[in-house]
Amino acid sequence: MSFPAERRVEIDLAAIRHNVRHIIDVASPARVMAVVKADAYGHGAVPVAKAALEAGAVWLGVAHISEAIELRKAGIDAPILAWLHTKDSDFSAAIELGVDLGVSGWELAHVVAAARGLERPARVHLKVDTGLGRNGCPPEQWDGLIGRALEQQEDGLLRVVGVFSHLAVADEPHRDETDEQIERFREAVAVAEDQGVDLEVRHLANTPGTLSRPDSHFDLVRIGIGMYGLSPFEGQTSAELGLRPAMTFRTTIANCKEVPAGQGVSYGLAYRTGEATTLALIPVGYGDGVPRVATGAPVSVNGRSYPVVGRIAMDQMVIDLKATGIAGTDKTLLGCEAVIFGDGNGTPTADDWAQASGSINYEIVTRISPRVVRSYVDSDVAP
Ligand SMILES: *Cc1c(COP(=O)(O)O)cnc(C)c1O
């Protein structure tokens, strides 16, 4: 007899493939880079990368070289770009494993030194800051960066294959800063091409850019949140965008008991029952990655949602079953499955938890801790 994991996130790889195919349709003729940084936003980098490639994504994107190495070690040979480095990054390992490197400025010298040591050219994508103000080469220094990169290319230590940038406000489609970013990006590409750079790919769009701004697509779009089936837009659901949330977070109710009116619940006794009711104990807390501040968020049991009451602790939280009608009967929900969030069909969503915690759905799925077991299903395949 096998038992389900007591705390489990289930990832539906069919949903990942569906979302990738949908975004490929939207982005075409631009191609799709599946962004699988941060363990694929908590969904598991290797299985998600494989599913995305199966569905037609042609590139993979990660923040760190170490994340790219993990994909190569799993036997994935698709093009990979890693874009966030420090002076402690292992550029040699990246070049050896055929990982493309994002370069905003200072990295160039380090990448070249590593390439020289290996006697093998590095493939780089030069990043221009078109307004986000994080990484990326300032526009005034762009010309110089291109010049230096071309010199190294002539020496055989480098191949400049891409130019890219990142959008700041594409999740708010009415804002005109995106127009400015697209215009600056066009100019940066033109400067590179005028200097003789022969680009394979120009890329700017993230998920919100891909879905709301066709003029941001260029040759390649880098999609994260949409692939996981979540909406980047406030006030637009996954379903409205044609996306299916891939992750469902489940557990098993650990206790269920009747309490009188005035019963305090959890640390600080910040909640007291207004009337006699039944409480159920959910054995999941901030140690599992649910935000401690999310009191009031819904948990569903048998297709019905109940609010989390009182403080969320490290290991547990409590839902108030006022509405079940089991109080005063012999019925109990002990041992029943509870869904913390899922695809929204009879379950709460990551959006509900984002709202209750003042955060965004990206954070809700990404922060699920290693204490929660990941498992994979494929709803396209009959069980
Ligand atoms: C994370 C990231 C993306 C993906 O963004 P989504 O909004 O999740 O689609 C794209 N590009 C870069 C540079 C990123 O860091």
The ligand as a Tripos MOL2 file, in Angstrom:
@<TRIPOS>MOLECULE
LIG
   15    15     1     0     0
SMALL
NO_CHARGES

@<TRIPOS>ATOM
      1 C1         11.7790   36.0650  -15.1630 C.3       1 LIG1
      2 C2         12.1010   36.6770  -16.4580 C.ar      1 LIG1
      3 C3         11.2530   36.4900  -17.5740 C.ar      1 LIG1
      4 C4          9.9020   35.8240  -17.4910 C.3       1 LIG1
      5 O1          8.9420   36.7390  -17.0250 O.3       1 LIG1
      6 P1          7.3890   36.3400  -16.9080 P.3       1 LIG1
      7 O2          6.7200   37.6060  -16.5450 O.co2     1 LIG1
      8 O3          7.2840   35.2980  -15.8470 O.co2     1 LIG1
      9 O4          6.9930   35.8220  -18.2440 O.co2     1 LIG1
     10 C5         11.6930   36.9770  -18.7950 C.ar      1 LIG1
     11 N1         12.8780   37.6100  -18.9130 N.ar      1 LIG1
     12 C6         13.6930   37.8320  -17.8660 C.ar      1 LIG1
     13 C7         14.9800   38.5430  -18.0700 C.3       1 LIG1
     14 C8         13.3310   37.3880  -16.6090 C.ar      1 LIG1
     15 O5         14.1410   37.6180  -15.5600 O.3       1 LIG1
@<TRIPOS>BOND
     1     1     2 1
     2     2     3 ar
     3     2    14 ar
     4     3     4 1
     5     3    10 ar
     6     4     5 1
     7     5     6 1
     8     6     7 2
     9     6     8 1
    10     6     9 1
    11    10    11 ar
    12    11    12 ar
    13    12    13 1
    14    12    14 ar
    15    14    15 1
@<TRIPOS>SUBSTRUCTURE
     1 LIG1         1 GROUP 0 **** ****
